[in-house]
Amino acid sequence: VPEGAVICLSAGTWEENLFINKGLTLRGVSREQTILKGVAIGTPVIRVQSDKNVVVTLEGVTLTQSDAIPNFSQGGGIRIYTPGTVVIRDAQVVKTGRDALAVGNWATVSLLDSRIVGSGDGGPANREGGIRAEGMATLTLTNSQVLENAHYGIIALDVAAVNLVNSQVSGNGGGELIVTEHATVSLQGSKVLDNEPFGLAVFDSA
């Protein structure tokens, strides 16, 4: 497709892994009706990566991994390590074995009206969770939820910046928010609940 294309997916389950290296919009009917299911071992359902600034929008979809792939071999949900802007709207990432959403490099990512649920159960060798933000990435969650992921809700590393606005992080197995190195996290009108073993852990110069 050309740069800036809008790809509309009908209701149903689409079994494939996508690599996006240009600006485009991928739009499903709704997260309840359009499902993208990863079927490649060790590969995220969607990888956004380019050597140039791109603008990508993902909306109205659920991302998950095939039940045929063992948890420790699953490659996660969405991996965004690219300069540019990615908007994820009315989406759900669920049961992806490794991190549901991983952002890095100089990516600017917005998660709107979305849910990150039940991921990160890749076993002892892959102790991951809901969201990983690292490098110089900026991630903003608005009206979104990070729930019941295996080893953490959100971890912020390096000099990443994470902003939560009217969002909720709860029920994650290895702690809700981990902020380390030089990363920053801000919360506005948000909730951190049902903490095990902690709600917020801050280390280093965070």
N, C-alpha and C positions, 0 to 999 in steps of 0.2 A: 504494500500500500504506500501511497505517497506521504510525505511529511504532513502532519496535521489531519490525517484521515480520522473519521469516526467509524468505528467498527461496532455494529449492533448485534448482540447475541440474543437469540430467542430463549425461551424457557427450556430447561433441560440440563443434562450433564455433559460437559465437554471434557473429554479425557485427553489431556495433552499438557506439556510444559511449554511455556512461552518465553521467548527471549525478545525483549523490546530494546531497540537501539536508536529509535527516532521518536520525535514528538507525535503523539496520537491519543485518541480517546477510545477506551474499551468499555462498552456500556451494555450491561445486562438488563433484563426486565426488572428484577429486584433481587436482593440477596436471598430471598426465600425461593426464588424460581430458577435462577441461573447459577449453575455450579461449575466451577473449573476444578478438575481433579488431576493432580500431578501423577504421572505414571512412570517417570524415569527415576531410577535409583540415585540418591545423592544429589538431586537437582531440585531447586525451589520450583514451586508452581509457576511463579513469574519472576524473571530476573530483568531488571532495568539497568542497563549499563551502556554508556557511550563515552566517546572522547570529546564530546561537545555538549553545550547546554541544550537540554531537551525539556519539553513541557509535556507531561504525560498525565492523563486522567483515567482512573479506574473507578467504575461506579456500578452499583446494582448487581454485585456478584458475591458469591461465597467461594472461598478458596480452601481446598483441603487436599490431602494426599490419599492415594489409593490404599484401601485396606489390604491389598495384596502385597504391599511393601512393608517389611518389618519397621517398627518405629525407629530403630537405630540406623536404618538405611535411608530414611526419608530426608529430604533436603530442605525442609522448611517451607514457609509460605511465600512471602514477597522479599526479595533481596534487591536493595537500591543502593548502588555504589557508583554514583555518577554525578557530575555537575548538572545542575538544572533543578526543575521543580516537578514534584509528583503530588497529585491530589488524589486521595482515596476517599470515596464518598459512598454512604449507604452500602458498606461492604462488611463481610465477615471472614475472618481467617480462623479456621478451626482444625484441630487435630492434624498438625503438620510435622510431628516428630521432633524437629528442631525448631529454632526460633520462628515464630509466626511472622514477624516483621523485623528485618535487619536493615539499618540505614547507615551509610558511612560516606567517606570521601567528602565532597562539598554539597551533598544533596540537601535540598530543602523539601520537606515532606509534611503534608497536612492530612490528618486523619479526621474525617468529619462524619458524625452520626454512624459510627462503625463499631464493630466488636472484635476483640482478639481473645479467643477462647480455647482452653484445653490443649495447648501446644507445649512443646519443649520436653516431651517425654521420650527422649532419645536414648535413655539408659545411662549407666554410669559414665560411659565414655563421651557422651554428648549432653552434658548437663546444661541445657538451655531453657528458654522460657517463652515469654510473650513477646517483648520488644527489646532489641539491642540497638543503641545509638552510639556511634563512635566516630573517630576522625573529627572533621569539622562540620558534621551534619547538624541541621536544625530540624526538630520534629515538634509539631504542634498537634495536640489532640483536643478536639472540640466536640462536646456532647457524645463522647465515646466511652467504651468500657474495655478494661483489660481484666479478664476473669479466669480463675481456676487453671492457670498455666503451671507447669510442673516445677520449675526451679527458681523463677522470679517473675514478677510482673513486668517491670521495666528496669533495665540497667543502662546507665549512661557513663561512657568512658571517654578518655582523651580530652578534647575540648568541645564535645558535643553539647548542644543546648536542647532541653526538652521542656515544653510548656504544656500544662494541662489546664484546660478551661472547661468548667462544667462537666467534668469527666470523673470516672470512678475506676479505682484499681483495688481489686479485692479477691480474697480466696486463693492467692497464688502460693505455691508450695514452698519456695525458697526465699520468701520475703517479697514485699510489694515494690519498693523503690530502692535501688542501689545506685548511689552517685559516687564516682571515684575519679581519681586523677585530677584534671582541671575542668571537669564537666559541670554544668549548671542545670538545675531543675526548678521550675516555678509552678506553683499551684494557685489557681484562682477558682473559687466556687466549686472545688472538687473534693472527693472523698477517698480516703484510704482506710479500708475496712478489713475485718476478719484476718488479722495479721498472723502469719506463721512462717518463720519464727520472729519476724519484726515487721514494722510498717515502713520505716525509713532508716537506711544506713548510709552514712556519709563518711568518706575517707579522703586522705591526701589533701589536696588543695581545692577540693570540690566546693 
